[in-house]
Amino acid sequence: MDSTFQELLDSMQDPEDVSGESIGDTYYVTEANIPELSDDEFSYEEIPVEHYTTSDEEEDFDRANRAILETKKHSELGELAQGRPTATLSKRPEVVEDFVKNFLVEKGMLMTLGTFQAEWHQLKQTGELDTERQPLPDCYSHNRILERKIEEQLQELGRERETGIKAGEALVRLRKERDFHRMHHNRLVQEKQRLVYELNRVKQHYSHYAPALVKLKDKYQSAIRERMLTQLERDRALSQVVSLQATLKSLHGGTGGIPTGPSTRATSRLGGDVGEIILESGTSQPLKKSKSSVTSVIKSVTDTKLRALFSTTNPFADKEIAPCGHLTKTVGFHLARKIESHSYGISDINFHPNKPVLVTASDDHTWKLWTLPELNLLMTGEGHHDWISSCRFHPSGHRLATGSGDSSVKIWDFHQGSCVQTLSEHTHGIWSISWSWGGDFLTSGSQDHHIKIWDVETATCRSTLRGHSDAVTCVQFLPYSQLLVSSSADKRAALWDGRNGLCVQTYTGHSHSVNWCCTDFKGVQLASCDAFGQVNLWDLRQHMFTESVDLGPHMANRVEFDTGGACLGVAMGNGVIKMYNLAQQTLSELNEHEESVQCLAFQHDGEYIVSGCSEGCLYLWS
């Protein structure tokens, strides 16, 4: 330890070489302002704005140094001109004692440091040690500074290496994303080219339609003329037959050779022998008929059938119907049973016309049959590929029709236990369906703005009703009538004639989408509800607005008349069923639902109300 310390003392510089001002043995440091150090331990000098160049060319290092020196020179000249002294800083070198202590601390040699300090102070107290502070040569200080800088640079290098690795990983990820998006772009370009090619083909194909339509129109006109001529020939032949039969009768009566009997008759019957002439003697002569004539006869019979089905009067039109039990009892309805029937919301409910059975349709693509009042499951129907919006029993009760979001109407036969017909001419999902009173025709309303009337016997579309400008949300045949009502998202309700497919009356007054409409059992009142909870009533006989009930601001999903037509049940979006008495104009509520009420239905005798909500639960009220 003494030899090392002696070597350090021998290598010390002369105190006279140390920079700074000295007076005798005392050193004084001139007062100066120390600039703020930066994070990277580099001393930056501030350059005034007027000396900062904005040239597009890159400045070289010499030019920057000259600018800094000139700026410093101008600043010193300005201070001298103002008579202010220039601040300078004298560097005081590190002494041997501090250097040794710092070295031992950095190396962690704390025991050696304690020994050194004890021996140093002991020699200092005894006077054996020179107390004059000996400066350390600059090379040691510079070496220490350089070592520190090397360590800092190594740490910075490690951080930069980690940053570089992360940047490389990010670059690889970005390249993969770029390749993926490039591939996706190429696929979209190919898809676009294919669609453009298909569009050109469709346009080219469509260009051939005009002449084909002209030819078909000519053929149709010629077929019409041929049919008229054939009908004239048939009528002429029939008149000739009648005249010949009268002549034969007169001849037979005058000669008496032929026995008298019933009058000879001419009939035209449809069947195996179309157009036979049946004579009294029992012989038959075939009457030649063209194919167009037979088709017109069949169509005429079908038209007559349609008119006959729509010509029956409503037997309940002038008959007083007893009010439902909930109007004559003070207790009213209460919740009798609740079951979890479907995995998704229930969209429609309908009662069987003859048996204590009801059917429910759901968004889970199924329909189910339930018993009353136990609500036991009887049957489950599957076959639709999307939500089922409507379900209706056939008036006879042996069939069921369902409308779905897959743009099809299916007819199910309970005897066969399967789907017997699928009607799929709509282009969008179907919201509502309804049977005619005889069950021979079915109507459907769709999101494609159209209403279709289907002939169930031939599984063909009888007519298409066009007039709504938005989705048709509800369609219903009036009881024992050729008329049907509809509601739409275009804020209107309409009355249609099913025989000719024309709109009889349009009912306006809603400010929002009309979600549902219904008529009473007599077919004289129309009720509609919209998306803001407003319920409007009209008189169908006079086409007059009669009353409006504001139940908002919650949505009204469904409105239904009870059997007597004296009360309205409204399914609300806030989980409440509103019961409105038309005669007394009073309002009551059923508040057991936890979610939005999507549908409700009154039993035919008014004993029960069944409602379904968006959580898939079925509620029975009695």
C-alpha positions, 0 to 999 in steps of 0.5 A, spaced: 500 500 500 505 504 501 509 503 495 503 504 490 501 510 494 508 513 493 508 511 485 502 515 485 505 521 489 511 520 484 507 521 478 503 527 480 504 533 476 507 540 478 502 544 482 504 550 477 501 546 471 494 546 474 490 551 470 486 556 474 488 562 478 493 562 484 495 566 489 500 563 493 498 556 496 491 558 495 487 557 489 480 561 487 475 559 482 472 564 478 464 564 478 461 562 472 454 560 469 454 552 468 450 550 462 444 545 463 447 538 461 443 534 456 441 527 457 447 524 453 452 528 457 454 532 451 455 540 451 450 543 446 451 550 444 445 555 443 445 557 436 441 564 434 436 563 429 439 568 425 445 564 424 441 558 422 441 556 415 435 553 411 438 552 405 436 545 401 444 543 401 447 539 406 451 543 411 458 540 412 462 540 419 467 546 417 461 550 416 457 549 422 464 550 426 465 556 423 458 559 424 459 557 432 465 560 432 463 566 429 457 566 434 461 566 440 466 571 437 460 576 436 457 574 443 464 576 446 464 582 443 457 584 445 459 583 452 465 587 452 462 592 448 457 593 454 462 593 459 460 586 462 466 581 464 466 574 460 464 568 465 470 563 465 470 556 469 477 554 472 477 546 472 480 543 479 484 537 478 482 531 482 487 530 488 490 523 490 486 522 496 479 522 492 482 518 486 484 512 491 477 513 495 473 513 489 477 507 485 476 503 492 469 505 492 468 503 485 471 496 485 467 495 492 474 494 496 470 497 502 475 493 507 481 496 504 478 503 503 477 503 511 484 501 512 486 506 507 482 512 511 484 509 518 492 509 516 491 516 512 488 520 518 493 517 523 499 519 519 495 526 518 494 527 525 502 525 527 504 530 522 508 524 518 504 525 512 504 532 508 497 535 508 498 539 502 493 536 497 496 533 491 493 533 484 492 527 480 495 527 473 490 528 468 491 522 464 488 518 470 482 522 470 481 522 462 482 514 463 476 514 468 472 518 463 473 514 457 472 508 461 465 510 463 463 513 456 465 506 454 461 502 459 455 507 457 456 506 449 456 498 451 449 499 454 447 503 449 449 498 444 445 493 447 439 497 447 440 499 440 441 491 439 435 490 442 431 495 438 434 492 432 432 485 433 425 488 435 425 492 428 427 486 425 421 482 427 416 488 426 419 488 419 418 481 418 411 481 420 409 487 416 412 484 410 407 478 412 402 483 412 404 486 406 404 479 402 397 477 405 394 484 403 397 483 396 394 476 395 387 479 398 388 485 393 390 480 387 384 476 389 379 482 389 382 484 382 380 477 380 373 477 383 372 484 380 374 481 373 370 475 374 364 480 376 365 484 370 365 478 365 359 476 368 355 483 368 357 483 361 354 476 359 348 478 363 348 485 359 349 481 352 344 476 354 339 481 356 339 484 350 336 478 346 330 479 351 327 485 347 326 481 340 324 475 344 318 478 348 316 481 341 315 474 338 312 472 345 307 477 345 305 476 337 304 469 339 300 471 345 296 475 341 295 470 335 293 465 341 288 469 343 285 470 336 285 463 335 281 461 342 276 466 340 275 463 334 275 456 337 270 459 342 265 462 336 266 455 333 264 451 339 258 456 340 256 455 333 256 447 333 253 447 340 247 451 337 247 447 331 246 441 335 241 444 339 237 446 333 238 438 330 236 436 337 229 440 336 228 438 329 229 430 331 224 431 336 219 434 332 220 429 327 220 423 332 213 426 335 210 427 328 212 420 326 211 416 332 216 411 330 221 413 336 219 412 343 218 418 347 222 419 353 226 425 356 228 431 352 235 430 349 240 434 352 247 437 351 252 437 356 260 439 356 263 436 362 270 436 364 274 429 365 276 423 361 271 425 355 271 433 354 266 436 351 261 429 349 254 430 347 250 426 351 243 423 347 237 420 349 239 414 346 245 413 350 250 414 344 255 419 345 259 423 339 265 427 341 266 434 340 273 436 337 276 441 341 283 445 341 288 445 347 287 452 347 279 452 348 280 446 354 285 451 357 280 457 357 275 452 360 279 450 366 281 457 367 274 459 367 272 454 372 278 456 376 276 463 376 269 461 378 272 457 384 275 463 386 269 468 385 265 463 389 270 462 395 270 470 395 263 471 395 260 468 402 258 473 407 261 473 414 255 469 418 258 473 424 257 480 421 250 482 424 251 477 430 253 480 437 259 476 440 259 475 447 265 479 450 271 475 453 271 473 460 276 478 462 272 484 461 266 481 465 271 479 471 274 484 476 280 480 477 282 480 470 288 476 467 294 473 471 300 469 469 298 461 470 304 458 467 311 460 464 316 455 460 322 456 456 320 453 449 325 456 444 333 457 445 331 464 441 326 469 441 318 467 439 316 470 433 309 468 432 303 464 436 297 461 433 291 457 436 288 451 433 281 452 430 278 446 433 283 443 439 286 446 445 293 446 441 297 452 440 303 453 435 309 457 436 315 460 431 321 462 433 328 465 431 331 458 432 329 455 425 323 451 428 316 451 430 313 447 436 306 444 438 303 445 445 297 443 449 293 447 453 293 449 459 299 444 461 303 447 455 306 440 454 310 439 447 307 435 442 311 436 436 317 440 433 318 442 426 325 443 422 326 444 415 327 452 414 334 455 414 333 461 417 328 464 422 321 463 422 317 469 422 309 467 422 305 460 423 298 459 421 293 453 422 289 451 416 282 453 417 281 445 418 286 444 422 290 438 419 295 443 416 300 448 418 303 454 414 310 457 416 313 463 413 321 464 414 327 468 413 329 463 407 324 466 402 320 460 403 313 458 405 312 451 407 306 447 408 306 441 413 301 436 413 300 433 420 297 426 417 303 425 413 308 428 419 312 432 413 312 438 409 308 437 403 309 444 399 314 449 399 312 456 396 319 460 394 317 465 389 319 471 394 326 474 393 327 476 401 325 474 407 317 473 409 314 477 415 307 474 415 302 469 412 295 468 412 290 463 410 283 465 406 277 463 410 276 456 406 283 454 406 284 454 398 288 460 398 294 463 402 297 470 402 304 472 404 308 479 405 315 479 404 321 484 405 321 485 397 315 489 398 310 484 395 304 481 397 303 474 394 296 470 393 298 462 393 293 457 390 295 451 395 291 446 390 296 447 384 302 450 389 302 456 384 302 464 385 295 466 383 297 474 383 302 479 386 300 485 389 305 491 389 304 498 392 308 498 398 315 501 398 318 498 403 318 491 407 311 488 408 310 487 416 303 484 416 298 481 411 291 478 413 285 476 410 278 479 412 274 473 415 269 470 410 271 476 405 275 477 398 279 483 402 285 483 405 289 488 409 297 489 410 302 493 413 308 496 411 315 499 414 313 505 409 308 507 415 302 505 411 296 500 412 292 498 406 286 494 404 286 490 398 281 486 393 284 479 393 280 477 386 283 483 382 289 484 386 288 492 386 289 496 392 282 499 395 284 503 400 290 506 403 291 508 411 296 513 413 297 517 419 303 513 422 310 517 423 314 510 424 314 504 421 308 500 422 309 493 425 303 489 425 295 490 423 289 486 425 282 486 424 276 484 429 272 477 427 266 481 424 271 485 419 269 492 421 275 495 425 282 495 423 288 496 428 295 498 427 301 499 431 308 502 429 315 502 432 314 508 437 308 505 440 302 509 437 296 504 435 291 507 430 284 504 429 280 505 422 272 503 420 273 499 414 266 500 412 267 507 411 274 508 411 275 513 416 280 514 422 276 513 429 281 513 434 289 513 436 292 511 442 299 513 444 303 507 448 310 510 447 315 511 447 317 504 447 316 500 441 309 496 439 311 489 436 304 486 436 296 488 436 291 483 437 283 484 438 280 479 443 274 475 440 269 480 441 272 485 438 272 490 445 279 489 447 286 490 444 292 487 446 298 490 445 305 487 445 310 492 447 318 492 447 319 494 454 316 487 456 309 489 458 302 487 455 297 493 454 290 491 455 286 497 452 278 497 453 275 500 447 268 502 450 271 505 456 277 507 453 281 504 459 288 501 460 291 496 464 298 492 464 301 485 464 308 486 467 311 479 468 315 479 462 323 480 463 324 481 456 321 485 450 314 482 448 314 479 441 307 476 440 301 475 443 294 471 441 287 470 444 284 464 445 277 463 441 273 463 447 277 468 450 279 464 456 287 464 455 292 469 452 299 466 450 305 471 449 312 470 447 318 474 448 325 475 445 328 470 451 324 464 448 319 464 454 312 462 453 307 465 458 300 463 459 295 468 462 288 466 464 
